[in-house]
Amino acid sequence: MLILPLPLFLSVSACPQAPALPATPEAFAAAVGARKAWLGRAPGLEVWSDEDEGFKEVDEPARKAWTMASEWIGGPLLPEDQVARVLVLHGEERLQAYFPLFVAECQRRHVPAPGADFVQGVVRSGSGLWSNPPAVWINGQILHKDDLATRVVHDLGAIAARFLTSPYGNQPPECLEEGFAGMLMRHALKKPTGLVSHQGAAQASTLHGYGVFAGIGAASNDYSNHPASWPGILKQAVQKMRKEKELEPKSRVDQLLLRNESEWARADYAYAWAVIEFLFDPLEPYGGVAADPKFKRGATPLAESRRSVTVAVLEQLREEFGGADAPARAARMRELVLERSGETPEQLHAAFMRWVEAAMPKK
């Protein structure tokens, strides 16, 4: 038996293995049993499809959304060794063909791999999301073409949110994930469709968690998950908040940051979008100026803005709490947002209400 000297053994064992996933359209097509495959790229992103029609529906929106998100953050969304992949495959047979290659890539990276039930979930529901290595799985055979781009952009936003708070892509605070995904959907898509990502936020469920939203009414409840309805929902909610003699603490922005998956209500999609849009606004100040009703917004991004504060919060969260669970990171995110803005929970919420009334995007 040949025994290598220790330094040579270490250098050999440290050599990275070749990626297990196909790197060219020809290899991808052969791997999934397709006649041809298509590939689109942006920095840190690959869009793959086994059919031309599915590729045309998702390629441009995916690249546009990913580029937007990178610009908001001011840099790459993923670690250098990661690439987010959008996989548009048509039918169970092709999804199953790609699955063992993905599992092998997980093993190569020494990270947990999805079980066989993951693919079955994609087959049934039309889409699935895996964080590390980051991938959006789409079953193009069952999704309507209007839904393809929305699913892809939403899940790319979720992937971005996961890596914004953890170098490992761990589950982020629920508000950040859904709010960031919602913000991308509204900015990158002309006509996003409505999504419900939580089983507990079904159409018939009561809008709970913050009192003013519970009074919006049945008509809004039916469409509260649709991005086109979100600005109107927020306007109504803030009007109700203004009429409250004493605002219920659960209604405040800082409490939404703590909301977990089991507490998620249907209208929380709208609320999360507005809060994250507010926190990422480069024209919005923070501190005492933010709640001043006489403040007039300019057209030039501020050197110190809500966005700069939020990006700094996420950087600190990723460095200090990247391995913590979602509730711990949510609690720390709330603390950092208040600490870095120099605001109390009440002041932060007052600034948010003024922003909804005066600066919230309407389209």
N, C-alpha and C positions, 0 to 999 in steps of 0.2 A: 504494500500500500504506500502510495506517495504521500508524504507529510510535508506540507508547505511551511516555510518559515512564517512566524506569526505576522510580521509586517506585510508579507505578500498575501497571506490568507485574508488579512483584514482588507487589503485593497481589492482583492477579488470578490469577497463577500459584499463589499460596499458598493460594487458596481450596480447601477440601477438596471433592472430588467426592462426589456422592451414593453411598451404598453400593450395590453391585451386587446384593445379595441381597434377596429379597422380605421386606417388613416387616409384612405382614398375612396372616392365614389365607387371605383371598380371593386375594391375589397369589401366595401360595405354591401354592395349589391350581391356579391357572391356569398357573403356571410348570411344574409337573410333570405336568399333564394329569389331575388328580384332580377328582372332583366336589366334594369338600370337604376342608378341612384343619383341624388343631387346633394350638393354641399354648398352652404353659404357661411361666410366667416366675418366676424368682427373681433377686435382684441378681447381675448378671454372667452369667446363664444363660438360654437359651431352649430349650424343648423343642418340636420340630415333628414332626408326623406327618400322613400322608395317609390314615390310617384310624383310626377311633375305638378299635378293640380294641388296636392297637399303642400308641396314646397312653395308654390306661388302664394298660397294663402298666408303662410307663416314667416317666410324668410325676411321680408322687408320689415314687418312689424316687430319681429324679434330683435333684429339688429338695431332698429331705431330705439326700442325700449332699453336695450342693454347700453347703448351709447349714451342715452339720456341719463340713466342711473349713474353711470361713471362720471358724467359731467357734474351731477348734483353732489357727488361725494368728493370730486376733485382728484380722482385717481382710479386705479384698478379696483374692481369689486372683489376679486378673488386673489388668494395667494399665487405666487408665480408658477407653482407646479400644478395648478388647477385650471381646467377649462370646463365651462358649462356647456352641456350638449342638449340640444333639442332633437328628439328622436320621433319623427312622424312615420309610423309604420302602419300598414293597412292589414289588419286581421291577426288573429291569434297565432297562426303559424309563423308569421314573420316576427312577431313579438317574442315568441318562445325561442326562435332561432337566435335572436340577439342576446337573450337573457344570460346564457352561460358565459358569453364573452364579458358581459358586464360584471358578473360574479367573479370571474377571473381577474378583472381589473381591480375590484375591491380587495381581493386576496393579495394582489401585487402591492397594493398600497397599505396593507395590514389594517384595513378598516372593516367594520361589519358589513356584510352583504345582505341584500333583501332576500326574503324567502320566496318560495314558489307562489305563495298567495299574493305577492305583490303584482306579478304579471296578470294573475286572474282578476285582480282589482282593476287593472288598466283595461283588460278585455271588456269587463262589464261596464265600468263607469266612463271609459273613454280617455282617461288621463291618469297620470300618477307622477309623484315628485319624489326624488331621492337626493339627499343633501351632499353626501360625500362618497364617491365623486359626484359632483352636481349634475343632475340630468332631469329633463322634463320628458316624460314618456307620453306619447299620444297614440291612441288607436284611431287612425283616420277613417277606419271603415264604418264607425258608428256615429261619429260626431258630424253635425251639420257644419257646413263650411263657415257659417257666420260665427260659430262657437270656437273654431280652431284657434284663431288668433287671440281671442280673449283668454282661453285656457293657457296658451303658451306664455303670453305676457304676464298674466297673473302669477304663474308659477316661477317665471324668471324673477319677478319682483320678490317672491317669497325666498328664493335662493339668495338673492342679493341681501335681503334683510338678515338671513341666517349668518352669512359671512361678515356682515357689518358688525355683529356683536360677538362673533366667535371665530377664531381661525380654523376651527374644526367644522363649521357649518351646523353647530348645535341649534336646537329649537330656540327662536328668539321670543321676546315678549309678544303676545298675540296682537296687541295694538300696532306695534311696529311692522310686523309681517303683513297683516291685512291692510294697514294704512299705506305702506310703501307700495304694495301690489296694486292697490286701488289708485294711487297717484300715477303709477306707470300706465295703467289701463286708460285713465282719462286723458293723459298727455300723448300717448303713443298711438291710440286707436281712434279712428273717426267715429265709430259706432260700436263701443264695447257692449257685450251682452251681460245680463245679470248672472251672478254666481252665488251659490250658497256653499261655503266650504266647511260648515260645521253642522253635524247632525242635530245638535240642540237648537239650531236657529232655523228650523223648518218654517214654512209659510204660515202655518196655523199657530205658531208659538206666540206667547205674549211677549211684548217688548219690555224687557225687565232690565234692572241694573241701574237705571237713572230715571227718576220719576217723570221728568218733563217729556221724555221721548215716549213714555207709555201712553201719553194722552194724544198722540198725533192722530190716531184713528185708523179704522180698518182699511180704508183706501190706500193710505200710505204704507200700511203694513204689507199689503200685497206686492208692492213694488219697491220696498225700501232697500232691497239688495241690488237694485239696478243703478249703475253709475249715473245715468241721466237724472235720476230722482234725488241724488244726494244733496245738491245745493239747496233745493227747496225744502228738504227735510231739515237741514241745519238752520235755515232761516226761521222756520216755524218753531224749532226747538229753542232757539235763542230768544225769540219773542216771548215764549212761555217762561224762560228763565228770568227775563227782565221783570216779569210780573210777580215772581216769587219774593215774598218778604225776606225769607231766609233760604238760600239755596241748599238743597240737600247735598251733603258732601259727596255722595256717590255720583252726583251729576257732574262733578268737576273734571277737568282735563287730567289732573294728576292721578285721579282714581281710575280713569280709563286706561292709563298706562299700566295699571296693576291687573286689569281684567284677564282672567285665564280662559282657557278653551271651554271649560265646562260652564262658565258664566256668560259665554258669548251669546248675544241676542241679535236678532235680524237687523235691527237698525244700527248695530255697532259697526257694520261695514261703512255706513255713511259717516258716523262719528269718527272712526279711526282714520278714514281718508282725510277728513277735514283737519284733524289734529296733526297728522303727519305733514300734510300740505302746509299748515301753519308753521310747524317747527322747521320746515325746510325752505321757508320763504326768504330769499336773499334781500328783499326790499323791506323786511319787517324788523324793527328794532326790538330790543328787550330791555328789561328794567323799568324804571319810572316812566320813560318816554312811551313805552308800549301801550300803557293804559290811558294815555292822555287823549281825550276825544278831539283835541285841537291838532293832533299830529297829522301832518300831510305827507303822504308817501311820494317819493320821487320815482324816477324811471331808471336810476342807476343803482346797481347792487351796492349795499352798504359794506364797508370794510369789516364792521362788527355787526352781525345780523343774527336772526334766529337760526339761519342755516349754519353759520360758522360755529355757533354754540352747539348745535345739534351734532355736527360732524365731530367736534371735539369730544362731546359726550360719548359718541359711539366708539371713537378711537380709545378712549380711556376704558370703556366697558369691555372692548375686545381684549385689551392688554391685561386688565386686572381680573375680569370675571368671565373670560372666554370659555373656561371649563365648567362654570357653574350651571345649575339648571335654570330653566326659563323663569320660574317665580323669583329666584334670587336676582337674576339679571334685570327683571322688570322692576323690582324694588330699588335696585341700585340705579337704574336708569331714571326713575322718578326723582331720587335724591340728587343726582347729578344735574338734571334739567333745572331743578329749583336752585341748586347751589351755584351753577355757572351763570344763570340768568340773574341771580340776586333777588328772586321774587318769592313771595309766599304762595301757597296754593291758590289763595283767593286772588292775588294779583295776576298770576299766570292765567287764571280762568277769565278774569276781566279783560285782559289783553286779547285772549282768544275770541271772546264775544264781540269786541270791537272789530277785530279782523274779519269775523264772519259777516258783520254788517257792512263793512266798508271795503274789504279787499279780497274776499273769498272768490276764486274763479267761478264764473257762472256757467261756463261751457267746458 
